[in-house]
Amino acid sequence: MTAYDAPRSPEPAGGAGEPPREHGMSRRQLMRHAGWFGGAVVLTVAGGEVISHVAGSRDTTARDTTARAAAAPSTALRFVQVSDSHIGFQGPANTDVVGSFTAAIDQVNGLGFRPDFVMHSGDLTHLSTAGQFDQVRQMMAGLRTDRVFTVPGEHDSIGDAGRAYRQIFGKGTLGDGWYSFDTHGVHFLALVNTLSLEKLGHLGTEQIDFVRKDLAGLPSDRPVVVFSHIPLFAMYPQWGWSTDDALKVIALLRRFSSVTCLNGHVHQLFTKTEGNITFHSATTTAYPLPKPGRAATPTPQVVPARRLKDALGIRTVGFRRGDQQLAVKDERLA
């Protein structure tokens, strides 16, 4: 989706991203994907290191990383990823997804620095109703940042091929909602792989052509960050945790010296590195899913109420000119 302006606080604004360049789900598919949700992850690039943490984490590394991000020079890029808020979900795994998403927003606003932008990596809503989209839009308007970006999840396109999502969040995007932008010397791609779902995610020929043309003029030393909802690597295809034509995009990214792919969908942290490309799956702000293969299906997991926020979180990411890698940090909501 394209970015929309969030209310500005009295704090000095960070460098905002440039404006982005310009299939529905059956009942069977909805039932299969009903357990998928995601969370907020703060990613920060500081000192050439990509650090990932879950919001509210008490460990020393997380605290040190947050301090480094807050002390980073004004030329550094710092942004936050949140994912799988599933506004509208009702079930014992989380009886108050609005409350946990509010806690994630509060966590972002209390980081000690103003993110240059916030990215929601999909499943903003649970049933893609107009009311749910409006509610999550209003909630994200409370984020203390100048720009908010999104990509859709499969729960954001139930029954209408994503039209309701694009009506609110798709201004200025191309095709089914994909786009790119540049800021702080980093090139960003926001991709849509949740519309033509049978089992795996799917990008499609038109979108892959967009990526090819979009990347063609970039130098190979330009850091690239790719957002998608479903992973672009084969995390667990048995549960649909992969994208069937992702290798065509990965081939286009291999010439770049630093590529970071950030996704939601799986509601848990997972990192994989293949050569110059690092994949980071984000946690959720809604409810946890089982580890791959530890259950028959990826359905919402009920944990003791006092432990729920340990499974939820946000991600901060940072980058400083002259460095090749991003710093990714995940923080728990607990």
FENJODA-V891867 format. One record per backbone hydrogen bond with DSSP energy under -1.0 kcal/mol. NH is the residue of the N-H (numbers start at 1). CO is the residue of the C=O. Records with the same first field share a line. If there is no record, write none. Layout:
NH: CO ; CO
This chain:
2: 169
4: 148
6: 146
18: 182
21: 180
30: 26
31: 27
32: 28
33: 29
36: 33
39: 283 ; 284
40: 313
41: 81 ; 314
42: 314 ; 315
43: 315 ; 316
44: 316 ; 317
46: 49
49: 46
51: 44
54: 330
55: 331
57: 54
63: 59
64: 60
65: 61
66: 62
67: 63
68: 64
69: 65
70: 66
71: 67
72: 69
76: 73
77: 319
79: 43 ; 317
80: 117
81: 41 ; 315
82: 119
84: 122
86: 123
87: 124
89: 86
94: 91
100: 96
101: 97
102: 98
103: 99
104: 100
105: 101
106: 102
107: 103
108: 104
109: 105
110: 106
111: 108
116: 78
118: 147
119: 80
120: 149
121: 82
126: 87
133: 129
134: 130
135: 131
136: 132
137: 133
138: 134
139: 135
140: 136
141: 137
142: 139
143: 140
145: 143
148: 4
149: 118
151: 120
156: 153
157: 154
163: 160
166: 162
167: 163
168: 164
169: 165
170: 166
173: 170
174: 178
177: 174
178: 174
179: 190
181: 188
183: 186
186: 183
187: 223
188: 181
189: 225
190: 179
191: 227
197: 195
201: 242
202: 193
208: 204
209: 205
210: 206
211: 207
212: 208
213: 209
214: 210
215: 211
216: 212
218: 215
222: 219
224: 258
225: 187
226: 260
227: 189
228: 262
235: 233 ; 241
236: 241
239: 236
240: 237
241: 236
242: 240
244: 201
246: 243
248: 245
249: 246
250: 246
251: 247
253: 249
256: 253
257: 220
259: 276
260: 224
261: 278
262: 226
263: 280
264: 229
266: 264
268: 282
270: 281
272: 279
274: 277
277: 274
278: 259
279: 272
280: 261
281: 270
282: 263
285: 38 ; 83
294: 291
299: 297
301: 288
307: 304
311: 308
313: 284
314: 331
315: 41 ; 81
316: 42 ; 329
317: 43 ; 79
318: 327
319: 77
323: 320
327: 318
329: 42 ; 316
331: 53 ; 314
332: 54
333: 309 ; 312
334: 309
